[in-house]
Amino acid sequence: MSFNRRPTCLSSLFHEILYVSVLSCAQLLTQAALGNVLLPLKAIGDDIGIINQAELPWTLAAYSLTVGVFIMITGRLGDVFGHKLLVILGFLMFSIFSFFTGVTGFIKNGIYFHIMRAFQGIGPTMLLPNAVALLARAYPMGLRKSIVFSIFGATAPAGFILGAVFGSLFAKYTGWAWAHFSLAIFCYLLAILAYLVVPHELSPAVHPTGKIDIVGAFFGVTGLILFIYCWNEGPVAGWDKPYVYGVLPVSIVIFVIFIFVEMKTNEPIMPLSMWSVPGFPGVLACMALGWSSFGIFIYYIVQFLENIRQTTPLVTTAMLTPLVIFGFVATIAVSQLYGRVPAHYLLMASMIFFCIGNILVAAAPPDQTYWGLYVATILTPFGMDISFPAASLVISNRMPQHQQGVAASMLNTAINWSISLGLGIAGTIESEMAKHEKSQLDRYRAALYAGIVLSGLGILVALIFCRVPKVPLNPPIPNYEEQNNRDDLSNSISSNDLETIINNDYESE
């Protein structure tokens, strides 16, 4: 199998490395913003006056909520105004609100911190779908694209650990706020680099009409926000509060209105035709189930280590470093599987890894040596680094070019929205266990059981609903000399070509 040629829009190998690196930083920094809060979470909570432990997951959920909800819009904005522009703005917004999040270290206000964490998520909402869209536009189907998407996926665990390391070090020696100030500086520099390295050929907008479904965006965002709000506020305030349980049916009604609006408009924010693509609904459902279980896994393994085994944030970070090491191992391994193994088997394998990770943490005794959890940190990266590249390739290469942004948005919405939802479900279970005076260890285990159930459902969904048709071993080779005309290429990847499965590699002549 050939490695393919370098895209002609990238002038040299060095240019290609910079291009992939800058765009991969979108994923890297999105996860870093989780790690730099999760590991020193207790220290941050004590510093800004968060006494109720049930409120602590909101520091993660508020960020994931913004990323998971608004990303549905920003992908379409990238299609309309240009993916390059949205990536640059994403880095700038990430920089600004990371700075203001760090300011909390001086004003000591928990409400302000939660609000700024929510606004901090605006940057990743712009970055993730448009970075994926730019990679999809630059690379035709083939081995080279598989490897690039694998690298993009591998930055997720690396980013989390990187954020955890700096967050823990700053919390211990200078103050946790400096982790966010450093992130702000780095994002600003990346905005400049993105302007320089993203080729001019990939700058123009690709949406045929340039229209945006504002009404649909309003109802879609509102419905998703209210739904996640009740699931994350329930464990804190209690599900018996009218303003908590009353929001749930309201959110469902609003989302039904959103679907009705999308059916009637000519330019939907979420084209309903996307749901007719074979395997697309199953892939999104599978990713939502798997990554919700991952959110539970990563939150509760940290709580288990720090609160049950009394490890420091730095020691906990060191214990989680296999996530990075084996994340890159997984990247190398799975990049060679695309085109050889059917997509639904890859997704099913990723769900199995997520499930085993939750099982190992839930079953871990309080006095067990570290090596018992070591296996969990080895296996879980394979769940991450198989699922994201596989799903990204399946979705991005099946969509016409003018829907690349919105397709990437839907995938990232499923991932990030489900993380927030998973934490809400686990938090609800933990709070109910607390009412029955269960021990902290029992509460953590009960929450992890929810992660096991979610990933178990993901296995079934991958096996049953993510099947995709096979393609010939030798499909037509794209004309590399015409890569600058991306519209012509998008026409060859249209809705009429839904029989074409993307996880087969093209071979260059």
C-alpha positions in Angstrom: 0.0 0.0 0.0 1.5 3.3 -1.1 1.9 6.3 1.2 0.4 8.6 -1.4 1.9 11.9 -2.5 2.0 15.1 -0.5 -0.9 17.4 -1.3 0.2 20.0 -3.8 -1.3 22.8 -1.7 1.5 22.1 0.8 4.7 23.4 -0.7 7.2 21.1 1.2 7.4 18.4 3.8 8.2 21.0 6.4 5.1 23.0 5.4 3.0 19.8 5.7 4.4 19.0 9.2 3.6 22.6 10.3 0.1 22.4 8.8 -0.7 19.1 10.5 0.9 20.2 13.8 -1.0 23.5 14.0 -4.3 21.9 13.2 -3.7 19.0 15.6 -3.1 21.6 18.3 -6.8 22.3 18.2 -7.4 18.8 19.6 -4.3 19.0 21.9 -5.3 22.2 23.6 -9.0 21.3 23.8 -8.0 18.3 26.0 -5.3 20.3 27.8 -8.0 22.7 29.1 -9.6 19.7 30.7 -6.4 18.3 32.2 -5.2 21.5 33.7 -8.4 21.8 35.8 -9.2 18.1 36.5 -6.0 17.2 38.2 -5.7 20.2 40.6 -9.5 20.3 40.9 -9.6 20.0 44.7 -7.0 22.8 45.1 -8.9 25.0 42.7 -12.2 24.4 44.5 -10.6 25.2 47.9 -9.0 28.3 46.5 -12.1 29.8 45.0 -14.6 28.8 47.7 -16.4 25.7 46.2 -17.3 23.7 49.3 -20.0 21.4 47.9 -18.1 18.5 46.2 -21.1 17.9 44.0 -20.4 21.3 42.3 -16.9 20.3 41.2 -18.0 18.4 38.1 -19.5 21.6 36.8 -16.0 22.9 36.3 -15.6 20.3 33.6 -19.2 20.1 32.5 -19.5 23.8 31.8 -16.5 23.7 29.5 -17.7 20.5 27.7 -21.2 21.8 27.5 -20.1 24.9 25.5 -17.9 22.8 23.3 -20.5 20.1 22.7 -23.4 22.5 22.0 -22.0 25.5 20.0 -19.8 23.3 17.8 -22.9 22.4 15.8 -23.0 26.1 14.6 -19.3 26.8 14.1 -18.8 24.0 11.6 -21.5 25.6 9.4 -19.9 29.0 10.0 -16.7 27.5 8.7 -18.4 26.3 5.5 -19.9 29.8 5.0 -17.0 32.1 6.0 -14.0 29.8 5.5 -12.5 27.2 7.7 -9.2 29.0 8.0 -10.9 32.1 9.3 -12.7 30.1 12.0 -9.5 28.3 13.1 -7.7 31.7 13.5 -10.7 33.1 15.5 -10.9 29.9 17.5 -7.3 30.3 18.7 -7.9 33.9 19.5 -11.1 33.3 21.5 -9.4 30.4 23.3 -6.6 32.8 24.2 -8.9 35.6 25.5 -11.1 33.4 27.7 -8.2 31.3 29.0 -6.8 34.6 30.3 -10.1 35.6 32.0 -10.4 32.1 33.5 -7.0 32.5 35.0 -8.1 35.8 36.5 -10.3 33.8 38.9 -7.2 33.0 40.8 -7.2 36.6 42.0 -10.9 37.4 42.4 -11.7 34.0 44.2 -15.3 33.6 42.9 -16.7 30.2 42.0 -19.6 31.5 39.9 -17.2 33.7 37.8 -15.0 30.6 37.3 -17.8 28.5 36.0 -18.9 31.2 33.6 -15.4 31.8 32.3 -14.9 28.0 31.9 -18.1 28.0 29.8 -16.8 30.9 27.6 -13.4 29.2 27.4 -15.1 26.5 25.5 -16.0 28.9 22.6 -12.4 28.6 21.3 -12.6 24.8 20.9 -16.0 25.0 19.3 -14.5 27.0 16.5 -11.3 25.0 16.3 -12.3 21.3 16.3 -14.7 21.1 13.3 -12.8 23.5 11.2 -9.5 21.9 11.8 -11.0 18.5 10.8 -12.5 20.1 7.8 -9.2 21.6 6.7 -7.5 18.3 7.0 -10.3 16.6 5.1 -10.0 19.2 2.3 -6.2 19.0 2.0 -6.0 15.2 1.9 -7.7 12.8 -0.6 -8.7 9.4 0.6 -5.7 7.1 1.3 -3.1 6.0 3.7 -1.6 9.4 4.2 -5.0 10.8 5.2 -5.5 7.8 7.6 -2.2 8.6 9.3 -2.9 12.3 9.5 -6.3 11.7 11.2 -4.7 9.2 13.5 -2.2 11.8 14.6 -5.0 14.3 15.2 -6.8 11.7 17.4 -3.6 10.8 19.3 -3.2 14.4 20.5 -6.3 14.0 22.7 -4.6 11.9 25.5 -1.3 13.8 25.0 -3.1 17.1 25.4 -4.9 15.9 28.5 -1.7 14.8 30.2 0.2 17.9 29.1 -2.5 20.1 30.6 -2.5 18.0 33.8 1.3 18.3 34.1 1.3 22.1 33.8 -1.9 22.5 35.8 -0.4 20.4 38.7 3.0 22.1 38.6 1.6 25.6 38.5 -0.9 24.7 41.3 1.9 23.5 43.5 4.6 26.2 42.8 3.1 29.4 41.4 -0.7 29.2 41.5 -3.1 27.3 39.3 -4.1 30.4 37.4 -0.8 30.4 35.5 -1.8 27.3 33.7 -4.5 29.3 32.0 -2.3 32.3 31.4 0.2 30.0 29.7 -2.5 28.5 27.6 -3.6 32.0 26.6 -0.1 32.9 25.3 0.3 29.6 23.4 -3.1 30.0 21.7 -2.3 33.5 20.6 1.0 32.3 19.0 -0.9 29.5 17.2 -3.4 32.0 15.8 -0.5 33.7 14.0 0.9 30.4 12.8 -2.5 29.3 11.5 -2.6 32.5 9.4 0.8 31.7 8.0 0.7 27.9 7.3 -2.9 27.2 6.1 -2.6 27.5 2.3 -4.5 30.2 0.4 -6.1 27.5 -1.7 -8.0 26.2 1.4 -9.1 29.7 2.7 -12.2 30.3 0.6 -15.6 29.4 1.8 -17.2 26.2 0.4 -20.9 26.6 1.1 -22.8 27.1 -2.1 -25.2 29.7 -0.9 -23.6 31.3 2.1 -26.8 31.3 4.1 -27.1 30.3 7.8 -30.2 28.8 9.5 -30.3 31.3 12.4 -33.8 30.1 13.7 -32.7 26.4 13.6 -29.4 27.3 15.4 -31.3 29.1 18.2 -33.7 26.1 18.9 -30.9 23.5 18.5 -28.5 25.3 20.9 -31.2 26.1 23.4 -32.5 22.5 23.5 -29.1 21.0 23.9 -28.1 23.5 26.7 -31.3 22.9 28.7 -31.0 19.2 28.4 -27.5 19.1 29.7 -28.2 21.7 32.3 -30.8 19.6 34.1 -28.5 16.5 34.1 -25.6 18.4 35.6 -27.6 20.6 38.0 -29.7 17.7 39.3 -26.8 16.1 41.4 -26.0 19.6 42.8 -29.4 21.0 43.6 -31.5 17.8 43.7 -33.8 16.3 41.2 -36.8 17.3 43.3 -36.4 21.0 42.4 -39.0 22.2 39.8 -36.4 24.3 38.0 -34.4 21.1 37.5 -36.9 18.4 36.5 -39.1 21.0 34.7 -36.3 21.8 32.3 -36.1 18.3 30.9 -39.5 18.1 29.1 -39.0 21.7 28.0 -35.7 20.9 26.4 -37.2 17.9 24.5 -40.1 20.1 23.2 -37.6 22.7 22.0 -35.5 20.0 20.2 -38.7 18.7 18.5 -39.3 22.2 17.3 -35.7 22.3 16.1 -36.2 19.2 14.0 -39.4 20.6 12.5 -37.6 23.9 11.6 -34.8 21.9 9.9 -37.3 20.0 7.8 -38.8 23.2 6.5 -35.8 25.4 5.8 -33.7 25.3 2.7 -30.4 25.9 4.5 -30.5 23.7 7.7 -27.9 24.0 10.3 -28.1 20.3 10.5 -29.1 18.9 7.1 -31.4 16.0 7.7 -30.1 14.3 4.5 -27.0 13.5 6.5 -28.9 11.0 8.6 -29.6 9.0 5.4 -25.9 8.2 4.9 -25.4 4.5 5.7 -23.8 4.2 9.1 -23.9 7.9 10.0 -26.5 7.7 12.8 -24.9 4.6 14.2 -21.4 6.2 14.2 -22.6 9.3 16.1 -24.6 7.2 18.6 -21.5 4.9 19.1 -19.2 7.9 19.7 -21.6 9.5 22.1 -21.9 6.3 24.2 -18.2 5.6 24.1 -17.0 9.1 25.0 -19.6 9.6 27.7 -18.1 6.5 29.4 -14.6 7.9 28.8 -15.6 11.2 30.6 -16.7 9.1 33.6 -13.5 7.0 33.4 -11.1 10.0 33.4 -13.0 12.0 36.1 -13.4 9.1 38.5 -9.9 7.6 38.1 -8.6 10.9 39.2 -11.0 11.1 42.1 -10.1 7.5 43.1 -6.4 8.2 43.1 -6.5 11.6 44.9 -9.4 11.0 47.4 -9.2 7.2 48.0 -5.5 6.6 47.7 -4.5 10.2 48.7 -2.0 10.7 45.8 -1.0 14.3 45.0 -1.9 15.9 41.6 1.6 15.5 40.3 1.8 11.8 41.3 -1.6 11.3 39.8 -0.4 12.9 36.6 2.6 10.6 36.5 0.3 7.6 36.9 -1.7 8.7 34.0 1.2 9.2 31.6 0.7 5.8 29.9 -2.4 7.4 28.3 0.1 9.4 26.2 2.6 6.7 25.5 0.1 4.1 24.5 -2.0 6.7 22.7 0.9 7.1 20.2 1.3 3.3 20.1 -2.4 3.0 19.2 -2.0 5.7 16.6 0.7 3.8 14.8 -1.2 0.5 15.1 -4.6 1.6 14.0 -3.4 3.8 11.1 -2.4 0.5 9.4 -5.8 -1.0 10.0 -7.9 1.4 8.1 -8.8 -0.2 4.8 -8.0 -3.7 6.1 -10.6 -3.9 8.9 -14.3 -2.9 8.5 -15.1 0.4 10.2 -17.7 -1.2 12.5 -15.2 -3.7 13.9 -12.8 -0.8 14.7 -15.5 1.1 16.5 -16.6 -2.0 18.4 -13.0 -2.6 19.5 -12.8 1.0 20.7 -16.0 0.6 22.8 -14.6 -2.6 24.3 -11.4 -0.7 25.4 -13.6 2.0 27.0 -15.6 -0.6 28.8 -12.6 -2.5 30.1 -11.1 0.7 31.4 -14.1 1.5 33.5 -14.3 -2.1 34.7 -10.7 -2.1 35.9 -11.1 1.2 37.9 -14.5 0.1 39.3 -13.0 -3.2 40.5 -9.8 -1.7 41.9 -9.4 -2.2 45.7 -8.3 0.9 47.7 -5.0 -0.6 48.7 -4.1 -2.2 45.4 -0.7 -1.3 43.9 -0.6 1.1 41.0 0.0 -1.7 38.5 -3.6 -2.7 38.7 -4.7 0.7 37.3 -1.8 0.7 34.9 -3.6 -1.8 32.6 -6.6 0.6 32.4 -4.3 3.5 31.4 -2.8 1.2 28.7 -6.1 0.1 27.2 -8.2 3.2 27.3 -6.0 5.2 24.8 -6.8 2.6 22.2 -10.5 3.4 22.7 -9.8 7.1 22.0 -7.3 6.6 19.2 -9.4 4.1 17.3 -12.7 5.7 17.6 -12.0 9.3 16.7 -9.9 8.7 13.5 -12.2 5.9 12.3 -15.4 8.0 12.9 -13.8 11.1 11.4 -12.7 9.3 8.3 -16.1 7.6 7.8 -18.0 10.8 8.2 -15.8 13.4 6.5 -15.1 11.4 3.4 -18.7 10.5 2.8 -19.9 14.1 2.8 -19.8 16.7 0.0 -17.2 19.4 0.5 -19.8 22.1 1.4 -20.9 19.9 4.4 -17.4 19.1 5.6 -17.6 21.6 8.5 -21.1 20.6 9.6 -20.2 16.9 9.4 -17.2 17.5 11.7 -19.4 19.6 13.9 -21.9 16.7 14.4 -19.1 14.3 15.3 -17.5 16.7 17.8 -20.9 17.6 19.2 -21.6 13.9 19.9 -18.2 13.6 21.6 -18.1 16.7 23.8 -21.9 16.9 24.5 -21.8 13.2 25.6 -18.9 13.9 28.0 -20.9 16.4 29.8 -24.0 14.2 29.8 -22.0 11.2 31.1 -20.7 13.3 34.0 -24.2 14.4 34.8 -25.5 10.8 34.8 -22.6 9.6 37.0 -23.0 12.6 39.3 -26.7 11.8 39.7 -25.9 8.2 40.7 -23.2 9.4 43.1 -25.5 11.9 44.8 -28.2 9.2 45.2 -25.7 6.9 46.7 -24.7 9.6 49.1 -28.3 10.0 50.3 -28.2 6.3 51.4 -25.0 7.1 53.3 -22.8 4.9 51.1 -19.0 5.3 51.4 -17.0 7.5 49.0 -15.5 4.4 47.4 -19.0 2.8 46.9 -20.2 6.1 45.3 -17.3 6.2 42.9 -17.8 2.6 41.9 -21.5 3.1 41.3 -20.7 6.0 39.0 -18.2 3.9 37.1 -20.8 1.2 36.6 -22.7 3.8 34.6 -19.6 4.1 32.4 -19.6 0.3 31.9 -23.2 0.3 30.8 -22.8 3.2 28.4 -19.7 1.6 26.7 -21.5 -1.8 26.7 -24.3 -0.2 24.8 -21.7 1.3 22.4 -20.4 -2.2 21.6 -23.9 -3.2 20.5 -24.5 -0.1 18.5 -21.2 -0.5 16.7 -21.9 -4.1 15.9 -25.5 -3.6 14.7 -25.8 0.0 13.4 -22.4 1.0 12.1 -22.0 -1.5 9.3 -20.9 0.1 6.0 -20.7 -1.4 2.5 -17.4 -2.6 1.1 -15.8 -1.0 -2.0 -13.6 -2.3 -4.7 -9.9 -2.8 -3.8 -8.8 -0.5 -6.5 -11.0 2.6 -6.6 -10.2 5.5 -9.0 -7.1 7.5 -8.1 -7.8 11.3 -7.6 -5.9 13.6 -9.9 -3.3 15.2 -7.6 -2.6 17.9 -10.2 -6.0 19.3 -9.7 -6.1 19.4 -5.9 -6.2 23.2 -5.9 -9.7 23.0 -7.3 -11.3 21.6 -4.3 -14.8 22.1 -5.6 -14.2 19.6 -8.4 -13.0 17.1 -5.8 -16.0 17.7 -3.7 -18.3 16.9 -6.6 -16.7 13.5 -6.8 -17.6 12.9 -3.2 -21.3 13.7 -3.4 -24.5 12.2 -2.0 -24.6 10.0 -5.1 -21.5 8.2 -4.0 -22.8 7.0 -0.7 -21.8 3.4 -1.6 -18.1 4.5 -1.4 -16.6 3.5 1.9 -13.8 5.7 3.1 -11.8 3.4 5.2 -10.2 1.8 2.1 -6.9 3.3 1.0 -6.2 4.8 -2.3 -2.9 3.8 -3.9 -0.9 6.4 -5.8 0.5 5.5 -9.2 
